[in-house]
Amino acid sequence: MGAHTPERGSKRPNGAREAEILDLLQRADGALTPREVTERIGGGLTYNSVVTILTRMHTKQLLTRTPRGRAYAYAPVTDDPGFAARRMRSVLEERSDRQDVLARFADGLSTADADLLRQLLEPDQ
């Protein structure tokens, strides 16, 4: 192959790219278009790859999108703690043994975390 091919970003799992883009969007002052994401993300991602990733993240309900010119602007539906809480709920909802799962989770909490959880569940006490 005699033609020089520009070096692209290393092949990374889609989840890693999604996490990278989500982090970028969470740090942004507002919603970003795919072009803005492409310019800021670096790492050799093409515009089409960014559009694909953003569209998949929107389909997964991780991002909202609003029309901006001829494109969409994307923003996270929640912040990082909100996403962690969504993952925790998702795992719990997948299980039929919710009581056992919650009991094991509570057993694994540190004393400080257990106290904090009690305060959050019983704010008036």
C-alpha positions in Angstrom: 0.0 0.0 0.0 1.7 3.1 -1.2 -0.8 5.7 -0.1 -0.4 7.3 3.3 -3.4 6.9 5.5 -3.9 9.4 8.2 -3.6 7.9 11.6 -6.9 7.5 13.4 -7.6 7.1 17.1 -6.9 3.7 18.6 -9.8 1.3 18.4 -11.6 1.5 21.7 -14.8 -0.2 22.9 -18.0 1.8 22.2 -18.6 2.1 25.9 -15.3 3.9 26.4 -16.2 6.3 23.6 -19.6 6.9 25.0 -18.1 7.6 28.5 -15.6 10.0 26.9 -18.4 11.9 25.0 -20.7 11.9 28.0 -17.9 13.4 30.2 -17.3 16.1 27.5 -21.1 16.9 27.4 -21.3 17.1 31.2 -18.5 19.6 31.3 -19.8 21.7 28.5 -21.7 24.9 29.3 -24.7 23.7 27.2 -25.8 21.3 24.5 -23.3 20.6 21.7 -23.7 19.7 18.1 -21.9 16.7 16.6 -19.4 19.1 14.9 -18.7 20.8 18.3 -18.2 17.4 19.9 -15.9 16.3 17.1 -13.8 19.4 17.4 -13.5 19.1 21.2 -13.1 15.3 21.6 -9.9 14.8 19.7 -8.6 11.3 19.4 -9.2 11.0 15.7 -13.0 10.4 15.8 -14.7 11.2 12.6 -17.8 13.4 12.4 -19.8 10.4 11.2 -18.6 8.3 14.2 -19.6 11.1 16.6 -23.0 11.3 15.0 -23.5 7.5 15.3 -22.4 7.5 19.0 -24.6 10.5 19.9 -27.6 8.9 18.2 -27.1 5.7 20.0 -26.7 7.5 23.3 -30.0 9.4 22.6 -31.7 6.1 21.8 -30.5 4.8 25.1 -32.1 7.9 26.7 -28.7 9.1 28.0 -29.0 12.4 26.0 -31.6 14.9 25.0 -31.4 16.5 21.6 -32.8 19.7 20.3 -32.7 21.1 16.7 -30.0 23.6 16.1 -29.7 24.8 12.5 -29.4 21.7 10.3 -28.1 19.5 13.2 -29.1 18.5 16.7 -27.5 19.7 19.8 -27.1 17.0 22.5 -27.0 17.3 26.3 -26.9 14.7 29.1 -30.3 13.9 30.7 -28.7 14.0 34.2 -25.4 14.5 36.0 -22.9 11.8 37.0 -24.5 10.9 40.3 -27.8 10.7 38.4 -26.4 8.2 35.9 -25.0 6.1 38.8 -28.4 6.1 40.5 -30.0 5.1 37.2 -27.6 2.1 36.8 -28.3 1.0 40.4 -32.1 1.2 39.8 -31.7 -0.7 36.5 -29.8 -3.6 38.2 -32.4 -3.7 40.9 -35.3 -3.8 38.4 -33.7 -6.7 36.6 -33.9 -8.9 39.7 -36.9 -10.7 41.1 -35.2 -11.0 44.5 -35.3 -7.3 45.3 -35.4 -7.7 49.0 -32.3 -10.0 49.1 -30.4 -7.7 46.8 -31.2 -4.6 48.9 -30.4 -6.5 52.1 -27.0 -7.5 50.7 -26.4 -4.0 49.5 -27.2 -2.6 52.9 -25.0 -5.2 54.6 -22.1 -4.1 52.5 -22.4 -0.4 53.4 -19.9 1.3 55.7 -21.4 2.7 58.9 -21.1 6.2 57.5 -22.9 5.3 54.3 -25.6 3.5 56.2 -26.1 6.5 58.4 -26.3 8.7 55.4 -28.8 6.4 53.7 -31.0 6.5 56.8 -30.9 10.3 56.8 -31.9 10.4 53.2 -34.8 7.9 53.7 -36.0 9.6 56.9 -35.3 13.3 56.4 -37.6 14.5 59.2 -35.9 12.5 61.9 
